[in-house]
Structure formats: C-alpha cells, structure tokens
Amino acid sequence: MTQAATTSRARNASVDAAALLTQLRHLLAAPSPDAAPAFHNALETLADTPAEEASAQLVECLLTVAHYFYLSNQANTALLSTTQAERFARQLGERRLLRKALTFAGVMQMETGNLPGATEAYSEALTVARELGEEEQEAPVWNNLGVALMNSAQYADALKCFERAAALAGKSLIHAAVETQAQSNVASCALHLHDVRTGIRAVRRAIELNAHPETASDCLDRTNAESNYARLLLEIGEVGHAQEHCETARMYAEKAPTARAE
C-alpha cells in the first residue's frame, strides 16, 4: 500500500472513530438495552484495528469501551482495550492521551489484582502530567492511586492521596467529578481510621458537589457517597439517619444500571 493510500485510509478510520466515539459516549452516559451489544461490537471491531490507523479519536474510543466494561465489573475485558489505547497513545506521541491511558491502565491493573502494575502505571502517569506542566491533570491519578492503597489496607497513605486529589481537582472545572470521588474516598478512609468527624465532613462535601447527578457515572458516585455516609452514621449510633442515606443510595443505584452500582 502506498503512503498516500495509507494516509487516506487512516483519515477515513479517524472519521469513523470520531462517529463511534460520539455514539459510545452517549451510551455510557445513559445506558440502555442497546449498550451491551454496542460495546461488545466496538470491542471486537477496535481490537482488529491496525497500528497505521491509530488516531486520537481511536484511543478515546478504546478508553470509553474500557470505562463501560469497568462499570460492568469486567475488568479483564476492560484491560484489553486499555492496553491497546496505551500502545496507540505511545505510538502517536500524544502525551496527554498517554497520561489518560496510563491512569486507566492503573485502574484496570488494580481491579485485576496487579497492584505493582497499577502503581507503575500511576507513577508514569504522574511523571507525564508533570512533564506537561499540567498539575491539575494529576488529580485523577492521585485519586486512583489512593484507591489502590486503600484496597491494600494502607489507609493513612491512601488518605493523603485523596486529599491531594481533592485539592488539585478543586482548582479545575474539568475535574469536578474527581473532587467528588476523592472526597467520598476520604470518607471511606476516615471510616477505617475511626475518624468519623473527618469522614462526615468529606462525605457532605462529596454530596454537595454532586447534588443533582444525571449521568450513570454521577449516579454511581452519589451511590458510593451515600453508602459511606450511612456507614459513618452507624459508627455514632445514628441508625435512623443512616437508614435514610441507605435509601438514597439505593435510589441512585437504580439510576445507574451497572453491575458496579449493585
């Protein structure tokens, strides 16, 4: 194939990827019965994409597919798309996309039980963010690193990561959801550290930041925050109020029809 033909084919693939990305993002934000077959089909189609057709939109498609399967509690499947996205981002020399792909990779490595792999991915993602001089882009990385540490019962270290994530995300409009997640995670850590006051303060902030969730991801975040609030209230014997927050958590879980919300 000539260079011109290859360039033309890559351009067409990029256009197709842009259209697919729009479709997938819509399905991710508002899951429907059409979501599962659409994402499985996208997974199979994208897996066969040759390296010369790599594009920024294609990487975003792969990460969106990974996000769907993560929410569906299918981390091993999500890891396939994440690995391909990381490879294409490196090939393209797209440092911002690489930072994003590495963050996703860390999440999927953690979900599949590979803590060393997750830590390595997060470390590189932080390095890339610093090289780019984009401090606010460190926020999601710190938050996810905190989750990895929390899952390893390293609560004090995880708490520091979440506090750092919340502080950075609070300076950035594009990472509002990360601040919500980080504050909820602070509450979860505080529960394990028996610091109810810190936990309640953080979870109230998480709920304030996500007062009217609309997307499936926002509803999942609210579900987690309400669940953490209920657990904290039980620690101080507020059974009635805890029950109210359990009911609220259940309500938002029903609005986020994903396996993870269950």
Backbone torsions as a table, in degrees:
resi	resn	phi	psi	omega
1	MET	NA	133.4	-179.5
2	THR	-71.1	162.2	179.6
3	GLN	-61.2	-39.7	179.9
4	ALA	-63.2	-41.9	179.4
5	ALA	-65.3	-40.4	178.9
6	THR	-62.9	-43.3	179.5
7	THR	-62.9	-42.2	179.6
8	SER	-63.6	-42.6	-179.6
9	ARG	-65.1	-40.7	179.3
10	ALA	-64.6	-38.1	-180.0
11	ARG	-64.5	-42.9	178.4
12	ASN	-64.5	-39.2	178.6
13	ALA	-63.8	-38.0	179.3
14	SER	-63.3	-41.0	178.3
15	VAL	-63.6	-44.5	178.1
16	ASP	-60.8	-41.0	-179.9
17	ALA	-64.5	-37.7	179.4
18	ALA	-63.7	-41.7	178.7
19	ALA	-67.0	-41.9	178.9
20	LEU	-63.7	-39.1	-179.2
21	LEU	-61.5	-42.2	177.9
22	THR	-59.8	-44.8	-180.0
23	GLN	-63.8	-45.7	-176.6
24	LEU	-67.6	-39.3	179.2
25	ARG	-64.5	-37.6	177.4
26	HIS	-64.0	-44.3	-179.9
27	LEU	-67.9	-32.7	178.7
28	LEU	-70.1	-39.3	-178.4
29	ALA	-71.1	-34.7	-178.0
30	ALA	-135.8	78.7	-176.5
31	PRO	-56.2	142.2	178.5
32	SER	-140.2	175.0	177.1
33	PRO	-57.9	-20.9	179.9
34	ASP	-78.8	-13.0	-172.2
35	ALA	-65.2	-49.4	-174.3
36	ALA	-58.1	-53.3	179.0
37	PRO	-63.4	-34.0	-179.8
38	ALA	-65.3	-42.9	-178.6
39	PHE	-73.9	-35.2	176.0
40	HIS	-66.2	-39.6	177.6
41	ASN	-65.2	-41.4	178.6
42	ALA	-63.9	-39.6	179.0
43	LEU	-58.5	-46.8	-178.9
44	GLU	-68.1	-41.3	-178.4
45	THR	-65.6	-46.9	-176.4
46	LEU	-69.2	-30.8	-179.2
47	ALA	-62.1	-26.5	-177.9
48	ASP	-92.3	3.7	-177.0
49	THR	-69.9	123.3	177.8
50	PRO	-70.0	157.2	-175.4
51	ALA	-59.0	-35.0	-176.3
52	GLU	-69.6	-12.1	178.7
53	GLU	-97.6	8.0	179.9
54	ALA	-61.8	140.6	177.2
55	SER	-151.6	166.6	178.5
56	ALA	-61.3	-40.9	179.6
57	GLN	-64.7	-35.3	179.5
58	LEU	-65.9	-41.4	177.5
59	VAL	-61.5	-42.6	179.1
60	GLU	-64.3	-37.1	176.2
61	CYS	-60.5	-46.9	-179.0
62	LEU	-61.4	-40.2	179.8
63	LEU	-70.7	-33.5	176.5
64	THR	-67.6	-40.4	175.3
65	VAL	-61.5	-44.3	178.9
66	ALA	-60.4	-41.1	179.7
67	HIS	-61.7	-42.4	179.3
68	TYR	-61.1	-47.8	-177.1
69	PHE	-71.3	-27.1	172.5
70	TYR	-63.6	-47.3	179.2
71	LEU	-64.9	-24.1	179.2
72	SER	-88.9	8.7	-178.7
73	ASN	60.2	36.8	177.2
74	GLN	-120.9	64.3	-173.2
75	ALA	-63.8	-34.4	179.5
76	ASN	-63.2	-38.2	176.9
77	THR	-69.5	-42.7	178.8
78	ALA	-60.6	-35.2	-178.9
79	LEU	-62.8	-33.1	178.7
80	LEU	-61.3	-48.0	-179.8
81	SER	-67.7	-38.3	-179.1
82	THR	-64.5	-42.3	179.4
83	THR	-62.4	-41.3	178.4
84	GLN	-66.9	-40.6	178.9
85	ALA	-62.4	-42.5	178.5
86	GLU	-62.6	-42.9	-179.7
87	ARG	-62.2	-44.4	-179.7
88	PHE	-67.9	-38.3	179.7
89	ALA	-62.9	-39.9	177.1
90	ARG	-65.4	-43.0	-179.2
91	GLN	-61.4	-40.3	-177.7
92	LEU	-76.8	-17.0	-176.0
93	GLY	71.7	21.8	-179.4
94	GLU	-87.3	97.2	-173.0
95	ARG	-67.6	-37.2	178.9
96	ARG	-66.7	-41.5	176.7
97	LEU	-66.5	-35.3	178.5
98	LEU	-64.3	-42.6	177.7
99	ARG	-58.6	-42.7	179.9
100	LYS	-67.1	-43.9	-179.4
101	ALA	-64.6	-38.8	178.6
102	LEU	-66.0	-36.7	177.3
103	THR	-64.0	-44.6	175.5
104	PHE	-60.9	-42.8	-179.2
105	ALA	-59.7	-41.4	178.5
106	GLY	-60.7	-42.6	178.8
107	VAL	-61.1	-46.8	-176.6
108	MET	-70.4	-36.0	175.2
109	GLN	-62.1	-42.5	178.6
110	MET	-63.4	-44.2	-178.3
111	GLU	-65.4	-26.7	179.1
112	THR	-95.6	10.7	173.0
113	GLY	87.4	12.9	-179.0
114	ASN	-104.0	77.9	-178.2
115	LEU	-63.2	-43.0	177.2
116	PRO	-59.4	-40.9	178.2
117	GLY	-64.2	-39.5	178.7
118	ALA	-64.4	-45.8	-179.3
119	THR	-62.0	-40.2	178.7
120	GLU	-63.3	-42.9	-179.9
121	ALA	-65.4	-43.4	179.2
122	TYR	-64.6	-39.1	179.8
123	SER	-61.3	-44.5	179.1
124	GLU	-67.4	-37.3	179.1
125	ALA	-62.1	-41.0	177.2
126	LEU	-64.8	-40.3	178.9
127	THR	-61.6	-44.6	-179.7
128	VAL	-63.9	-43.9	180.0
129	ALA	-60.6	-39.9	179.6
130	ARG	-70.1	-37.4	176.9
131	GLU	-62.3	-34.3	179.8
132	LEU	-78.3	-11.0	-178.2
133	GLY	69.1	28.8	-177.2
134	GLU	-116.4	80.2	-174.4
135	GLU	-57.6	-37.6	-177.2
136	GLU	-64.7	-23.1	179.1
137	GLN	-73.6	-8.7	175.9
138	GLU	-76.0	-19.2	-173.0
139	ALA	-54.7	-53.0	-179.3
140	PRO	-64.8	-29.3	179.9
141	VAL	-68.9	-47.0	178.3
142	TRP	-60.5	-39.7	-179.7
143	ASN	-63.2	-45.1	-178.5
144	ASN	-72.0	-33.8	173.8
145	LEU	-62.6	-39.2	176.5
146	GLY	-60.8	-40.0	178.2
147	VAL	-62.1	-42.6	178.9
148	ALA	-60.6	-43.6	-179.9
149	LEU	-68.4	-39.1	179.5
150	MET	-64.1	-39.7	178.6
151	ASN	-67.7	-17.0	176.2
152	SER	-97.8	11.2	179.3
153	ALA	65.2	22.8	175.1
154	GLN	-96.5	68.8	-168.5
155	TYR	-66.7	-40.2	-178.6
156	ALA	-64.2	-44.2	178.7
157	ASP	-67.8	-38.4	178.8
158	ALA	-62.9	-41.0	-179.6
159	LEU	-58.4	-41.6	178.8
160	LYS	-62.8	-39.3	178.1
161	CYS	-63.9	-44.2	-178.4
162	PHE	-66.2	-39.2	178.9
163	GLU	-65.5	-39.4	176.6
164	ARG	-64.5	-43.4	179.1
165	ALA	-61.4	-45.3	-178.5
166	ALA	-63.9	-40.3	-179.7
167	ALA	-64.7	-43.3	179.9
168	LEU	-69.4	-43.7	-178.4
169	ALA	-65.8	-30.9	179.7
170	GLY	-65.0	-16.7	179.1
171	LYS	-93.2	-2.4	-171.9
172	SER	-130.4	126.6	178.2
173	LEU	-67.9	-30.5	-175.0
174	ILE	-76.8	-11.2	-179.3
175	HIS	-118.2	32.2	179.2
176	ALA	-58.3	-40.1	-179.6
177	ALA	-64.5	-33.2	179.5
178	VAL	-66.4	-38.9	177.5
179	GLU	-62.6	-41.6	177.4
180	THR	-58.7	-49.1	-179.1
181	GLN	-63.5	-42.8	-178.0
182	ALA	-64.0	-41.9	179.3
183	GLN	-65.0	-39.3	176.8
184	SER	-65.4	-37.4	178.0
185	ASN	-69.0	-35.3	173.2
186	VAL	-57.4	-43.6	179.6
187	ALA	-61.6	-41.6	179.8
188	SER	-64.7	-42.8	177.6
189	CYS	-63.5	-44.6	-178.7
190	ALA	-59.8	-34.5	177.3
191	LEU	-61.1	-45.0	179.3
192	HIS	-68.5	-28.9	-179.7
193	LEU	-90.7	4.7	178.5
194	HIS	59.3	36.7	177.1
195	ASP	-113.4	76.9	-172.9
196	VAL	-63.8	-38.5	-177.8
197	ARG	-60.8	-47.8	177.8
198	THR	-61.2	-41.4	-178.8
199	GLY	-63.2	-44.9	-179.1
200	ILE	-67.0	-39.9	177.8
201	ARG	-60.5	-43.0	-178.6
202	ALA	-68.7	-43.2	-176.1
203	VAL	-70.7	-30.8	174.8
204	ARG	-64.9	-38.3	177.2
205	ARG	-66.2	-40.4	178.8
206	ALA	-60.3	-42.6	-179.9
207	ILE	-70.2	-38.8	177.4
208	GLU	-61.0	-40.3	-179.0
209	LEU	-71.4	-22.0	-175.9
210	ASN	-127.1	51.7	-171.9
211	ALA	-67.4	-34.1	-176.1
212	HIS	-131.2	71.3	-178.1
213	PRO	-64.7	140.6	180.0
214	GLU	-121.8	-45.4	-178.1
215	THR	-77.9	165.6	178.7
216	ALA	-61.0	-40.0	-179.8
217	SER	-65.5	-42.1	178.7
218	ASP	-64.6	-39.4	178.5
219	CYS	-65.8	-36.4	176.9
220	LEU	-65.4	-42.3	177.8
221	ASP	-61.4	-41.3	179.5
222	ARG	-67.1	-38.0	176.5
223	THR	-58.4	-46.2	179.8
224	ASN	-63.5	-42.3	-179.3
225	ALA	-63.9	-45.9	-179.7
226	GLU	-63.7	-37.4	178.2
227	SER	-65.5	-42.1	177.7
228	ASN	-64.3	-39.6	178.8
229	TYR	-61.3	-44.4	179.9
230	ALA	-60.8	-42.8	-179.6
231	ARG	-65.5	-38.6	178.2
232	LEU	-65.9	-40.8	179.6
233	LEU	-65.5	-35.2	177.0
234	LEU	-64.3	-31.6	178.9
235	GLU	-61.8	-29.2	-178.7
236	ILE	-109.1	17.0	172.9
237	GLY	78.2	13.9	179.7
238	GLU	-87.2	69.0	-172.9
239	VAL	-64.2	-42.8	-178.5
240	GLY	-62.0	-47.5	179.1
241	HIS	-67.3	-34.5	177.7
242	ALA	-62.5	-40.5	179.0
243	GLN	-62.0	-38.4	178.7
244	GLU	-61.7	-42.6	-179.2
245	HIS	-73.0	-29.0	173.6
246	CYS	-63.3	-42.1	179.1
247	GLU	-64.9	-39.6	177.9
248	THR	-65.4	-40.5	177.9
249	ALA	-60.9	-43.0	-180.0
250	ARG	-63.5	-38.9	-179.8
251	MET	-62.5	-44.7	-178.7
252	TYR	-74.2	-28.8	176.4
253	ALA	-63.1	-35.8	178.4
254	GLU	-69.0	-23.5	178.8
255	LYS	-86.6	-9.5	177.7
256	ALA	-117.0	78.6	-172.5
257	PRO	-71.2	65.6	177.6
258	THR	-127.2	155.9	-179.8
259	ALA	-60.5	-33.5	-177.7
260	ARG	-66.7	-33.6	179.3
261	ALA	-66.9	-26.4	-179.1
262	GLU	-70.1	NA	NA
